[in-house]
Amino acid sequence: MTELKALVEEALFDVRPYVEYYNRLRELVLGLLSEVNGVEALIARLEEEASRVKEPFRTDIRILTMKLRGLGQG
């Protein structure tokens, strides 16, 4: 969990200049951390959330999921 949180914090830091609703995104992601076991599960939950919300927050979520995928592979 600590490793996942560190990865999420790094991703949030990296995407901050590109997202419109940073605080809302951070709150969502940190809330989901207790519900998931890994990066792929977190990405899946974020994609579920993205399907329920409107733009531009949907784009913010997509930007973060792309970053998480990139960091998860590295």
Steps between C-alpha positions, in 0.01 A plus 500: 500500500783741583661426165170559319442826686850619408431416135169688515664803663764505226236475228290775658805724522585439135150565365421803714584757228271322252182445702228751574361351823814385679360507855189307398714245316735459795208451738346237272822305454601502865149386591525207259837385635334318791279306257766366262801268517714625213551741215284307251210482746533873567499576128189284455319687780606835355368397159167409663488843660591666170198339335273662762632856503482784252772685319746652578544283812477188282804620308686565826439138602618375160819705523573345839426144385738542206771621739435212742531250216833651401636503854370150570702361209821678594 
